[in-house]
Amino acid sequence: MATTRTGPRVCVWMVALPAPGGREYVYRVYAPPDALPGDVFWSAFHCHDGSQDAGRLPRVSDAFDAAEIWRLD
């Protein structure tokens, strides 16, 4: 993991998770630049699962292949 004078370098990752009815939820995940896509995916998935509105939100897909993951530079 790359480090800076203030600590480990962290990047912003975006993860789009599909939901029923054609909806899509996009989450911002902070992780190292060399993070594994699976780890970034599960961080986003658990953000959706643990949200306060989880009872009102449609269930997102837990299929890794259905998610879109990209890094913001």
Secondary structure, DSSP 4 states (H G I P E B T S, - for coil): --EETTEE--EEEEEEEE-GGG-EEEEEEEE-TT--HHHHHHHHHHHHHTSTTTTTSPPPP--GGG-EEEEE-
